[in-house]
Amino acid sequence: MKKILITTLEYPPQIGGIATYVHQMAQALDTEKVVVLAPKMKGDKEWDEQVKYKVIRKNQLFPKFIWPRWIKVIFQIRKIVKQEGIEIILINHVLPIGYAGWFIKKMFKVPYIIVSHGTDILMGTRNAWKTNMMKKVVTLAEQIIFNSESLRRHFLRVLPEFENKSTVSYPCPDKDLLIPPLSEKVDSLRRMLALEGKKVMLTVSRMDEGKGFPHLVRALPAILKSEPHAVWVIIGDGPKRKEILDDIQKHSLQNVVRYIGEVPHQDLKTYYYLADLFVLFTHPDEGREEGLGLVFLEAAAAGLPVVAGKSGGVEEAVVHTQTGVIIDIRQQAMAMSDSIVALLHNGDYASQLGQQARARIESDFRWDHQLQKLEPWIGNINFQQ
């Protein structure tokens, strides 16, 4: 395998799907041949000390009043390429770091691959100038990797000439999620959250537009009417946190909601195994859609049935009526509460969906399967066990 530099603006200990994706990709590769360029942040030293690959922390962009902000990262990448003997660069997001990859390839002949997660494609197609710049970046790239077929289709509607230069490589949940935690640990958390005898709905998500929190708040009274022991556990934070929590209080639902806040990724497993059902009503919002939704795959790895909102690549993460239920919340508003109640009442069906979801993760969503798609550009991979 070639010596790889992975560049990213989102990386642990920051919590989020992209940060998790980058880390898990890096640790699945030959860690002796991986270097990650990531932003500085609180707690980064403690995190970097416990990973097996090399992490270099830099503030990659100039402040907003200096333009173009991405000029700074060119010098950082060039120095790392020389010092570490980098042979190929994996750049997360087409823009803005893709500009630096384009410049490095032009000046120093170091090839790069683009890894897109969704928001970069939306930003890169907002006007003709950005679309043209994105086209220039992709033209010089060896390949552009998408985290879902839905995202790939969206990109090709704008730039169809790159069909043969685009590949889908799905994110994969941490394989540790397939191993149940000690029952004592789950029981302890259940007692701490006062969940004995409750039917637990779990949501793990950034609290933002397009995640469907207000819709589930509105559906809760109907759910509770049919299943009075239902409890909603929320893990996450974001710009809509106060608005969502105020909405919960406004509807007098605070007694059936357990808001946990942000939880480090390595501590999420117990919450997944605590729950009876994973619920996240994703939906399109002002042109933005869900790229795929790593949390759906994590829930599946833990054997949880899922009720999800139809948006972007969600239908690739959740197979309707096989691993969960997908609802177009704008067309099927009544189905939100009905689907949740049906799964909470029908334990056999819920268990069947969860088992099938887990089996799909074990067979398809494995890094050794997904990263083999990159071997034509990065060489044969010695996958980490």
Buried (B, 14 or more C-beta within 10 A) or exposed (E): BBBBBBBBBBBBBBBBBBBBBBBBBBBBBBBEBBBBBBBEEEEBEEBBEEBEBBBBBBEBBBEEEEEEBBBBBBEBBBEBBEEBEBBBBBBBBBBBBBBBBBBBBEEEEBBBBBBBBBEBBBBBBEEEEBBEBBBEBBEBBBBBBBBBBBBBBBBBEEBEEBEEBBBBBBBBBBBEBBEBBEEEBBEEBBEEBEBEEBBBBBBBBBBBBBBBBBBBBBBBEBBBEBBEEBBBBBBBBBEBBEEBBEBBEEEEBEEBBBBBEBBEBEEBBBBBBBBBBBBBBBBBBEEBBBBBBBBBBBBBBBBBBBBBBBBBBBBBBBBEEEBBBBBEBEEBEEBBBBBBBBBBEEEEEBBBBBEBBBEBBEEEBBBEBBBBBBEEBBBEBEBBE
